[in-house]
């Protein structure tokens, strides 16, 4: 990590400024999140350093999708009413991964396959059948934004809005 590498750039998709736009390049993006609270900015001439804060917006892409439909989003879009608290806690990481893949793939099958790969890479103990059932449950849980699923363009456009929020 090079602390002098402070330049940011935005990565857009499909040769369009309307899709993607995530920030990349800053050294602080590549350190573990638990270290980021120790990052501070010290400009020449300032007596004291300015400490930074990392803002984490929960369920931001689903919340944006709900806002686009003029519907109130759930507090946590990655939890299922049909699961108890313990089951939701165990499945939340996978549910988040699945929902984001539902926004970023063109079909149910592609979203499931991508989520299964993610589960294996992250060593999450969910079978393909488990993932299939959870994706169906997410569809059922979110009928107000269901027409946003399985459209790769949706995910890229949501990412653009999210990155515009980060810019501010």
Phi, psi and omega in degrees: 000132179252106182298345176279351181276083186252004181279136175251150171219162181252140180253112180260165183243151172056035178055035182225134175283359179267352186233130179082226178099015179298147177279143178214164171108329182287135184303328183292343178285345186253007176259155178302144186302329182292342178272341186296333179292346179264003179280133176220162182246129179228109179270146176304135180096341177278140179283323185239146175287154176256117180281152183256166176227139177259122180264132180236112180268121182287135176053041189296314182293315174299323179297321177295318179299318177296316181298322178296334178264004182060039177242148176287127179281157174291161179300317177225104184292348183264015176247151181246135177298330183282353179254149175280175185302316181295318179294318177298318180299316180293329186260351190304313181302317180290321178298318177298311180301318181296314183296318179297325177287332175295327177282335191247012176232158184270358180207160175303313183299316180296322179294317179295311181301316179296322179290323177298316178299315178301314181301318179294316180298322182271003180057041175271137186269074177228133179278172176298322177296318177301313181298316179302315180295321180292322178294318175300319180295323177295320176301313181296322183290334188235059181295333182292338180239012184301330180285357175268348181282152174062037173225100185308327180297326180301311181301318181293323179287322176296321178298323179296314180297316179300317181290329175295323177296316180298329180298329182272000000 
